[in-house]
């Protein structure tokens, strides 16, 4: 059986975001078209489906690096801030975006709270593994050597 570690992260996040689009729990908040993803950004995201991609990336991050909380994920999704003539400096990403995404993942039953932070539930792990299996199956059509990993 394929796992999250067996497929490229970009493909997994893209495929997972398509699945999350069909779930009613993952609708973007009303403020999503106007918000920046952190203080280090100048503009809001331009992609119309950026919310589902961010939720998918956070979901994958919790699976790979978890258990994780809002603060750790803010550090992961932060960047470097242009401070004019002063040197750039590392800043954290938006906590509201991450917090809302985690709440949506909890409402869907894919993530649960624990003492150490958020962890992936068995339903969430099943969704991630099944998505990874589908991606690996598609990749095996082009590259037959990958079929031994199915």
Rosetta constraint file for C-alpha pairs under 8 A:
AtomPair CA 1 CA 129 HARMONIC 7.62 0.50
AtomPair CA 1 CA 133 HARMONIC 6.71 0.50
AtomPair CA 1 CA 149 HARMONIC 7.36 0.50
AtomPair CA 1 CA 150 HARMONIC 5.77 0.50
AtomPair CA 2 CA 6 HARMONIC 6.12 0.50
AtomPair CA 2 CA 129 HARMONIC 6.12 0.50
AtomPair CA 2 CA 130 HARMONIC 7.63 0.50
AtomPair CA 2 CA 132 HARMONIC 5.82 0.50
AtomPair CA 2 CA 133 HARMONIC 4.89 0.50
AtomPair CA 2 CA 136 HARMONIC 7.17 0.50
AtomPair CA 2 CA 149 HARMONIC 7.01 0.50
AtomPair CA 2 CA 150 HARMONIC 6.32 0.50
AtomPair CA 3 CA 7 HARMONIC 7.46 0.50
AtomPair CA 3 CA 128 HARMONIC 7.33 0.50
AtomPair CA 3 CA 129 HARMONIC 4.89 0.50
AtomPair CA 3 CA 132 HARMONIC 5.78 0.50
AtomPair CA 3 CA 133 HARMONIC 7.07 0.50
AtomPair CA 4 CA 9 HARMONIC 7.89 0.50
AtomPair CA 4 CA 12 HARMONIC 7.69 0.50
AtomPair CA 4 CA 60 HARMONIC 7.80 0.50
AtomPair CA 4 CA 64 HARMONIC 7.74 0.50
AtomPair CA 4 CA 128 HARMONIC 6.46 0.50
AtomPair CA 4 CA 129 HARMONIC 6.17 0.50
AtomPair CA 4 CA 132 HARMONIC 5.87 0.50
AtomPair CA 6 CA 132 HARMONIC 7.34 0.50
AtomPair CA 6 CA 136 HARMONIC 7.80 0.50
AtomPair CA 7 CA 11 HARMONIC 7.29 0.50
AtomPair CA 7 CA 12 HARMONIC 6.81 0.50
AtomPair CA 7 CA 132 HARMONIC 6.23 0.50
AtomPair CA 7 CA 135 HARMONIC 7.12 0.50
AtomPair CA 7 CA 136 HARMONIC 6.54 0.50
AtomPair CA 8 CA 12 HARMONIC 6.43 0.50
AtomPair CA 9 CA 13 HARMONIC 6.02 0.50
AtomPair CA 10 CA 14 HARMONIC 6.12 0.50
AtomPair CA 11 CA 15 HARMONIC 6.08 0.50
AtomPair CA 11 CA 135 HARMONIC 7.37 0.50
AtomPair CA 12 CA 16 HARMONIC 5.87 0.50
AtomPair CA 12 CA 131 HARMONIC 7.03 0.50
AtomPair CA 12 CA 132 HARMONIC 6.43 0.50
AtomPair CA 12 CA 135 HARMONIC 7.28 0.50
AtomPair CA 13 CA 17 HARMONIC 5.96 0.50
AtomPair CA 13 CA 53 HARMONIC 6.44 0.50
AtomPair CA 13 CA 56 HARMONIC 5.47 0.50
AtomPair CA 13 CA 57 HARMONIC 5.84 0.50
AtomPair CA 13 CA 60 HARMONIC 7.46 0.50
AtomPair CA 14 CA 18 HARMONIC 6.52 0.50
AtomPair CA 14 CA 53 HARMONIC 6.71 0.50
AtomPair CA 14 CA 56 HARMONIC 7.89 0.50
AtomPair CA 15 CA 19 HARMONIC 6.57 0.50
AtomPair CA 15 CA 131 HARMONIC 7.12 0.50
AtomPair CA 15 CA 135 HARMONIC 7.96 0.50
AtomPair CA 16 CA 20 HARMONIC 6.16 0.50
AtomPair CA 16 CA 53 HARMONIC 7.92 0.50
AtomPair CA 16 CA 56 HARMONIC 5.98 0.50
AtomPair CA 16 CA 128 HARMONIC 7.71 0.50
AtomPair CA 16 CA 131 HARMONIC 6.83 0.50
AtomPair CA 17 CA 21 HARMONIC 6.12 0.50
AtomPair CA 17 CA 52 HARMONIC 5.04 0.50
AtomPair CA 17 CA 53 HARMONIC 5.17 0.50
AtomPair CA 17 CA 55 HARMONIC 7.62 0.50
AtomPair CA 17 CA 56 HARMONIC 5.58 0.50
AtomPair CA 18 CA 22 HARMONIC 7.05 0.50
AtomPair CA 18 CA 52 HARMONIC 7.73 0.50
AtomPair CA 19 CA 23 HARMONIC 7.05 0.50
AtomPair CA 20 CA 26 HARMONIC 6.27 0.50
AtomPair CA 20 CA 52 HARMONIC 6.45 0.50
AtomPair CA 20 CA 56 HARMONIC 7.70 0.50
AtomPair CA 21 CA 26 HARMONIC 6.56 0.50
AtomPair CA 21 CA 27 HARMONIC 7.52 0.50
AtomPair CA 21 CA 52 HARMONIC 6.48 0.50
AtomPair CA 25 CA 104 HARMONIC 6.05 0.50
AtomPair CA 25 CA 105 HARMONIC 7.91 0.50
AtomPair CA 25 CA 107 HARMONIC 6.97 0.50
AtomPair CA 25 CA 108 HARMONIC 6.17 0.50
AtomPair CA 26 CA 52 HARMONIC 6.98 0.50
AtomPair CA 26 CA 104 HARMONIC 6.22 0.50
AtomPair CA 26 CA 105 HARMONIC 7.94 0.50
AtomPair CA 28 CA 32 HARMONIC 6.03 0.50
AtomPair CA 28 CA 51 HARMONIC 5.95 0.50
AtomPair CA 28 CA 52 HARMONIC 7.67 0.50
AtomPair CA 31 CA 35 HARMONIC 6.33 0.50
AtomPair CA 32 CA 51 HARMONIC 7.41 0.50
AtomPair CA 33 CA 44 HARMONIC 7.10 0.50
AtomPair CA 33 CA 45 HARMONIC 7.77 0.50
AtomPair CA 34 CA 44 HARMONIC 6.05 0.50
AtomPair CA 35 CA 44 HARMONIC 5.51 0.50
AtomPair CA 36 CA 41 HARMONIC 6.40 0.50
AtomPair CA 36 CA 42 HARMONIC 7.32 0.50
AtomPair CA 36 CA 43 HARMONIC 5.86 0.50
AtomPair CA 36 CA 44 HARMONIC 4.32 0.50
AtomPair CA 36 CA 45 HARMONIC 6.92 0.50
AtomPair CA 36 CA 94 HARMONIC 7.79 0.50
AtomPair CA 37 CA 41 HARMONIC 6.71 0.50
AtomPair CA 37 CA 44 HARMONIC 6.78 0.50
AtomPair CA 37 CA 45 HARMONIC 7.53 0.50
AtomPair CA 37 CA 93 HARMONIC 6.16 0.50
AtomPair CA 37 CA 94 HARMONIC 5.40 0.50
AtomPair CA 37 CA 97 HARMONIC 7.30 0.50
AtomPair CA 38 CA 78 HARMONIC 6.62 0.50
AtomPair CA 38 CA 92 HARMONIC 6.94 0.50
AtomPair CA 38 CA 93 HARMONIC 4.36 0.50
AtomPair CA 38 CA 94 HARMONIC 4.67 0.50
AtomPair CA 39 CA 81 HARMONIC 7.30 0.50
AtomPair CA 39 CA 91 HARMONIC 7.44 0.50
AtomPair CA 39 CA 92 HARMONIC 7.81 0.50
AtomPair CA 39 CA 93 HARMONIC 6.98 0.50
AtomPair CA 39 CA 94 HARMONIC 7.50 0.50
AtomPair CA 40 CA 78 HARMONIC 7.53 0.50
AtomPair CA 40 CA 79 HARMONIC 6.30 0.50
AtomPair CA 40 CA 80 HARMONIC 6.13 0.50
AtomPair CA 40 CA 81 HARMONIC 4.46 0.50
AtomPair CA 40 CA 82 HARMONIC 7.00 0.50
AtomPair CA 40 CA 91 HARMONIC 6.87 0.50
AtomPair CA 40 CA 93 HARMONIC 7.81 0.50
AtomPair CA 41 CA 81 HARMONIC 7.69 0.50
AtomPair CA 45 CA 50 HARMONIC 6.80 0.50
AtomPair CA 46 CA 50 HARMONIC 7.75 0.50
AtomPair CA 49 CA 53 HARMONIC 6.66 0.50
AtomPair CA 50 CA 54 HARMONIC 6.11 0.50
AtomPair CA 51 CA 55 HARMONIC 6.23 0.50
AtomPair CA 52 CA 56 HARMONIC 6.04 0.50
AtomPair CA 53 CA 57 HARMONIC 6.11 0.50
AtomPair CA 54 CA 58 HARMONIC 6.13 0.50
AtomPair CA 54 CA 101 HARMONIC 7.97 0.50
AtomPair CA 55 CA 59 HARMONIC 6.05 0.50
AtomPair CA 55 CA 98 HARMONIC 7.94 0.50
AtomPair CA 55 CA 101 HARMONIC 5.53 0.50
AtomPair CA 55 CA 102 HARMONIC 7.75 0.50
AtomPair CA 55 CA 105 HARMONIC 7.90 0.50
AtomPair CA 56 CA 60 HARMONIC 6.17 0.50
AtomPair CA 57 CA 61 HARMONIC 6.08 0.50
AtomPair CA 58 CA 62 HARMONIC 6.21 0.50
AtomPair CA 58 CA 73 HARMONIC 7.62 0.50
AtomPair CA 58 CA 98 HARMONIC 7.63 0.50
AtomPair CA 58 CA 101 HARMONIC 7.74 0.50
AtomPair CA 58 CA 102 HARMONIC 7.93 0.50
AtomPair CA 59 CA 63 HARMONIC 6.42 0.50
AtomPair CA 59 CA 105 HARMONIC 7.67 0.50
AtomPair CA 59 CA 120 HARMONIC 7.99 0.50
AtomPair CA 60 CA 64 HARMONIC 6.17 0.50
AtomPair CA 60 CA 128 HARMONIC 7.88 0.50
AtomPair CA 61 CA 65 HARMONIC 5.52 0.50
AtomPair CA 61 CA 66 HARMONIC 6.87 0.50
AtomPair CA 62 CA 66 HARMONIC 4.29 0.50
AtomPair CA 62 CA 67 HARMONIC 6.06 0.50
AtomPair CA 62 CA 68 HARMONIC 5.94 0.50
AtomPair CA 62 CA 118 HARMONIC 7.05 0.50
AtomPair CA 62 CA 119 HARMONIC 6.35 0.50
AtomPair CA 62 CA 120 HARMONIC 6.78 0.50
AtomPair CA 63 CA 67 HARMONIC 7.69 0.50
AtomPair CA 63 CA 119 HARMONIC 7.07 0.50
AtomPair CA 63 CA 120 HARMONIC 5.96 0.50
AtomPair CA 63 CA 125 HARMONIC 7.66 0.50
AtomPair CA 66 CA 117 HARMONIC 7.64 0.50
AtomPair CA 66 CA 118 HARMONIC 6.98 0.50
AtomPair CA 66 CA 119 HARMONIC 5.96 0.50
AtomPair CA 66 CA 120 HARMONIC 7.90 0.50
AtomPair CA 67 CA 116 HARMONIC 6.06 0.50
AtomPair CA 67 CA 117 HARMONIC 5.01 0.50
AtomPair CA 67 CA 118 HARMONIC 5.16 0.50
AtomPair CA 67 CA 119 HARMONIC 4.89 0.50
AtomPair CA 68 CA 72 HARMONIC 6.21 0.50
AtomPair CA 68 CA 73 HARMONIC 6.87 0.50
AtomPair CA 68 CA 116 HARMONIC 7.12 0.50
AtomPair CA 68 CA 117 HARMONIC 4.79 0.50
AtomPair CA 68 CA 118 HARMONIC 5.35 0.50
AtomPair CA 68 CA 119 HARMONIC 7.11 0.50
AtomPair CA 69 CA 73 HARMONIC 6.34 0.50
AtomPair CA 69 CA 116 HARMONIC 7.75 0.50
AtomPair CA 69 CA 117 HARMONIC 4.77 0.50
AtomPair CA 69 CA 118 HARMONIC 5.95 0.50
AtomPair CA 70 CA 74 HARMONIC 6.00 0.50
AtomPair CA 70 CA 95 HARMONIC 6.58 0.50
AtomPair CA 70 CA 98 HARMONIC 6.42 0.50
AtomPair CA 70 CA 99 HARMONIC 6.34 0.50
AtomPair CA 71 CA 75 HARMONIC 6.45 0.50
AtomPair CA 71 CA 95 HARMONIC 7.51 0.50
AtomPair CA 72 CA 76 HARMONIC 6.43 0.50
AtomPair CA 73 CA 77 HARMONIC 6.15 0.50
AtomPair CA 73 CA 98 HARMONIC 7.25 0.50
AtomPair CA 74 CA 78 HARMONIC 5.93 0.50
AtomPair CA 74 CA 92 HARMONIC 5.09 0.50
AtomPair CA 74 CA 93 HARMONIC 4.69 0.50
AtomPair CA 74 CA 94 HARMONIC 6.35 0.50
AtomPair CA 74 CA 95 HARMONIC 6.03 0.50
AtomPair CA 74 CA 98 HARMONIC 7.22 0.50
AtomPair CA 75 CA 91 HARMONIC 7.35 0.50
AtomPair CA 75 CA 92 HARMONIC 4.77 0.50
AtomPair CA 75 CA 93 HARMONIC 6.38 0.50
AtomPair CA 76 CA 92 HARMONIC 7.53 0.50
AtomPair CA 76 CA 93 HARMONIC 7.61 0.50
AtomPair CA 77 CA 92 HARMONIC 6.81 0.50
AtomPair CA 77 CA 93 HARMONIC 5.16 0.50
AtomPair CA 77 CA 94 HARMONIC 7.94 0.50
AtomPair CA 78 CA 90 HARMONIC 7.35 0.50
AtomPair CA 78 CA 91 HARMONIC 5.65 0.50
AtomPair CA 78 CA 92 HARMONIC 4.12 0.50
AtomPair CA 78 CA 93 HARMONIC 3.89 0.50
AtomPair CA 78 CA 94 HARMONIC 7.65 0.50
AtomPair CA 79 CA 90 HARMONIC 5.66 0.50
AtomPair CA 79 CA 91 HARMONIC 5.65 0.50
AtomPair CA 79 CA 92 HARMONIC 6.58 0.50
AtomPair CA 79 CA 93 HARMONIC 7.11 0.50
AtomPair CA 80 CA 88 HARMONIC 5.91 0.50
AtomPair CA 80 CA 89 HARMONIC 5.21 0.50
AtomPair CA 80 CA 90 HARMONIC 4.41 0.50
AtomPair CA 80 CA 91 HARMONIC 5.88 0.50
AtomPair CA 81 CA 88 HARMONIC 5.45 0.50
AtomPair CA 81 CA 89 HARMONIC 5.41 0.50
AtomPair CA 81 CA 90 HARMONIC 6.27 0.50
AtomPair CA 81 CA 91 HARMONIC 6.41 0.50
AtomPair CA 82 CA 86 HARMONIC 7.98 0.50
AtomPair CA 82 CA 87 HARMONIC 7.48 0.50
AtomPair CA 82 CA 88 HARMONIC 5.19 0.50
AtomPair CA 82 CA 89 HARMONIC 7.28 0.50
AtomPair CA 83 CA 87 HARMONIC 6.61 0.50
AtomPair CA 83 CA 88 HARMONIC 5.97 0.50
AtomPair CA 83 CA 89 HARMONIC 7.65 0.50
AtomPair CA 94 CA 98 HARMONIC 6.72 0.50
AtomPair CA 95 CA 99 HARMONIC 5.88 0.50
AtomPair CA 96 CA 100 HARMONIC 5.99 0.50
AtomPair CA 97 CA 101 HARMONIC 6.12 0.50
AtomPair CA 98 CA 102 HARMONIC 6.11 0.50
AtomPair CA 99 CA 103 HARMONIC 6.22 0.50
AtomPair CA 100 CA 104 HARMONIC 6.25 0.50
AtomPair CA 101 CA 105 HARMONIC 6.22 0.50
AtomPair CA 102 CA 106 HARMONIC 6.13 0.50
AtomPair CA 102 CA 111 HARMONIC 7.57 0.50
AtomPair CA 103 CA 107 HARMONIC 6.13 0.50
AtomPair CA 104 CA 108 HARMONIC 6.25 0.50
AtomPair CA 105 CA 109 HARMONIC 6.36 0.50
AtomPair CA 105 CA 110 HARMONIC 5.47 0.50
AtomPair CA 105 CA 111 HARMONIC 5.58 0.50
AtomPair CA 106 CA 110 HARMONIC 5.93 0.50
AtomPair CA 106 CA 111 HARMONIC 4.90 0.50
AtomPair CA 106 CA 112 HARMONIC 5.74 0.50
AtomPair CA 109 CA 121 HARMONIC 7.14 0.50
AtomPair CA 109 CA 123 HARMONIC 7.05 0.50
AtomPair CA 109 CA 124 HARMONIC 7.24 0.50
AtomPair CA 110 CA 120 HARMONIC 6.04 0.50
AtomPair CA 110 CA 121 HARMONIC 5.42 0.50
AtomPair CA 110 CA 122 HARMONIC 7.56 0.50
AtomPair CA 110 CA 123 HARMONIC 5.78 0.50
AtomPair CA 110 CA 124 HARMONIC 4.08 0.50
AtomPair CA 110 CA 125 HARMONIC 7.66 0.50
AtomPair CA 111 CA 118 HARMONIC 6.36 0.50
AtomPair CA 111 CA 119 HARMONIC 5.57 0.50
AtomPair CA 111 CA 120 HARMONIC 4.47 0.50
AtomPair CA 111 CA 121 HARMONIC 5.27 0.50
AtomPair CA 111 CA 124 HARMONIC 6.57 0.50
AtomPair CA 112 CA 118 HARMONIC 5.54 0.50
AtomPair CA 112 CA 119 HARMONIC 5.51 0.50
AtomPair CA 112 CA 120 HARMONIC 6.33 0.50
AtomPair CA 112 CA 121 HARMONIC 6.29 0.50
AtomPair CA 113 CA 117 HARMONIC 5.87 0.50
AtomPair CA 113 CA 118 HARMONIC 4.56 0.50
AtomPair CA 113 CA 119 HARMONIC 6.38 0.50
AtomPair CA 114 CA 118 HARMONIC 5.88 0.50
AtomPair CA 114 CA 119 HARMONIC 6.87 0.50
AtomPair CA 120 CA 124 HARMONIC 5.68 0.50
AtomPair CA 120 CA 125 HARMONIC 6.24 0.50
AtomPair CA 121 CA 125 HARMONIC 6.17 0.50
AtomPair CA 122 CA 126 HARMONIC 6.07 0.50
AtomPair CA 123 CA 127 HARMONIC 6.28 0.50
AtomPair CA 124 CA 128 HARMONIC 6.25 0.50
AtomPair CA 125 CA 129 HARMONIC 6.03 0.50
AtomPair CA 126 CA 130 HARMONIC 5.96 0.50
AtomPair CA 127 CA 131 HARMONIC 6.10 0.50
AtomPair CA 128 CA 132 HARMONIC 6.14 0.50
AtomPair CA 129 CA 133 HARMONIC 6.09 0.50
AtomPair CA 130 CA 134 HARMONIC 6.27 0.50
AtomPair CA 131 CA 135 HARMONIC 6.30 0.50
AtomPair CA 132 CA 136 HARMONIC 6.11 0.50
AtomPair CA 133 CA 137 HARMONIC 6.02 0.50
AtomPair CA 133 CA 150 HARMONIC 7.15 0.50
AtomPair CA 134 CA 138 HARMONIC 6.28 0.50
AtomPair CA 135 CA 139 HARMONIC 6.17 0.50
AtomPair CA 136 CA 140 HARMONIC 6.03 0.50
AtomPair CA 136 CA 146 HARMONIC 7.52 0.50
AtomPair CA 136 CA 150 HARMONIC 7.24 0.50
AtomPair CA 137 CA 141 HARMONIC 6.73 0.50
AtomPair CA 137 CA 147 HARMONIC 7.28 0.50
AtomPair CA 137 CA 150 HARMONIC 7.01 0.50
AtomPair CA 138 CA 142 HARMONIC 7.36 0.50
AtomPair CA 139 CA 143 HARMONIC 6.22 0.50
AtomPair CA 139 CA 146 HARMONIC 7.30 0.50
AtomPair CA 140 CA 144 HARMONIC 5.11 0.50
AtomPair CA 140 CA 145 HARMONIC 6.96 0.50
AtomPair CA 140 CA 146 HARMONIC 5.00 0.50
AtomPair CA 140 CA 147 HARMONIC 5.27 0.50
AtomPair CA 143 CA 147 HARMONIC 7.85 0.50
AtomPair CA 146 CA 150 HARMONIC 7.47 0.50
